[in-house]
Amino acid sequence: MKSNLVLNKAKITYLMEWRMNHRQIETDILHLERIIGRISPEDRIPLSYWRNRINSVASSALVPAQQSRMQRIHERLTQLEASN
């Protein structure tokens, strides 16, 4: 009985951590979506910073819809980098 309790507690902990991580990823993607349309190569914050942020979020465990959104963000930044 005690081993089942430990196992259930481990499952709950895993699910809570996944849910918090998922929320953070979603928050990060929303932020990048808002920012990517407003930045330019002449901004104070260099495009390399945004490339690192995009790569960091993209390396997370994303669901297909998030992957598509990150692809659009990546493509927009690539356009900005090419115009620089």
N, C-alpha and C positions, 0 to 999 in steps of 0.2 A: 504494500500500500504506500509506504513512504517513497519508494522509487518512482511510482506513478506521480506522486505529488511533486517530486523534484523535476521529473520530465515535463509535467504540465507547466510548472513555473518557468522552465527553460523555454518552452514554446511561447508562453506569454511574453517573456522578455524579448525573444527574437522578433515576434510580431510587433511589439511596441517600438523596437529599434528600427525595424523596416518602415513602419508607418511614419516615424519622425524623419527618417532619411528621405522617404518619398515626399513628405511635405517640404523639406528643405530643397530638394531637387526642383519641385514644382515652383517654389518661390524664386529660385535662381533662374529658371527658364523664363518666368514672367518678367523678371527684372531685365534679362538680356533682350527679350522681345521689345520691351519699352525703350531700352537704351539704343539698340542697334539702328533704329530709324532716326536717331537724333545725333549720332556721333559723326565726326568727319576726321579726315587725316590731320587736320590742323588743330584739333582739340588738345587741351592740356594733358589729358590722359592718353598716352600713346596707344596705337592700335595693337601693339604687341601685348599690352595688358589685357585687352579684350580677347585676343587670341588665346592667351593662357587661361582666362576664365571660361571661355567656350570649350576648350579642350578638357578642362577639369570637369565641367558638368557633363560633357559628352562621354567621358570615361566612366560615368556612373552607370548603374543598372537602370536602364530606361525602358519604359514600355514603348511599343511601336509608335503611338501618337507623339510621345515626347521625342523619339528619334527623328520623326518627320519635322517637328518644330525646330529641333537643334540643327537639322540639315539646312533649313531655310535661314537660320541665323548664321550658320557657317558660310553659306553662299553669299549673303549680304556683306559679311565682313571681308570675304575674298574680293568682292567688287570694290570695296573701299580700299583695300590694300593695293589692288591693281591701279587704282586712280591716283595713288600717292606717288 
